[in-house]
């Protein structure tokens, strides 16, 4: 684990302390959990963007084999 320093508003600090007391955790744990949720959500978004960009990327290419013909050959055997 690596140490880092963040700045919080007075309200954020106060609310975080109250949540930590209520949850029986320390503030660092709550911050790590929040960062994990943020990273997970961003990861899903990045995957969706990558899939969207990849959709149809082989459309119109003339250098690819005729897959329908290949499949028909496989079915005959």
N, C-alpha and C positions, 0 to 999 in steps of 0.2 A: 504494500500500500504506500502511496506517496502523499506527502503532506502538501496541502495547498491553503491559501488564504483567500477569503472572500469578504466582501463588504455587504452588509445587510442594512436595511433601514431600521429605525428603532422599532417600528411596528412589526416588521418581519422577524426581528430578533425576539421580541416579546411573544409573538404568536408561536414561533418555533419552540421557545422554551416551554410554553404551556402545553403544546402538543407532545413534546418529549416527556414531560412529567406524566401526562395522561396515558401515553403509550408505554411508559416504563422503559424508554430507550433514551440514549443520549442524542444530542442534536446532530452530531456527525452521522449517526446511523440514518436519521431521517433525511438528511441532505443527500447521502449516498443513494438511498432508496428513490428520492425524487429525481436525481440525475439518471439513475438506471431507467426509470419510467420514461423520461424525456428521450434518452438514447434509443430505447426500444421503439418508441413511436416514430422517431426520425428514421430508423432503420427500415421500418415497414414502408414509409413514404419513398425512401430511396430505391427500394426493390420495385415498387410500383412504377416509378419513373423509368428505371432501367428496362423493365419488361415492356413498357409502352414504347420506348425507343427501339427496342429489338423487333417489335411486331412488324411483320411484312418485310423484313430486311433482305430476304432472298427473293422477293417478288420481282419478276421481270428479268431475272438472270438467265442468260443463254448458255452459260458454261456448266450448268448442273445436269446430271443425268436425268432421264425421264423416269421418275419413280413409279409411275403407273405401269410402265413397261417392265421394269425390274420386278415389281410385285407380281405381275402376271406370270413372269418366268418362274418365280419361286413357287407359285401356286400349282404349276404343272408338274413339279417334281414330287 
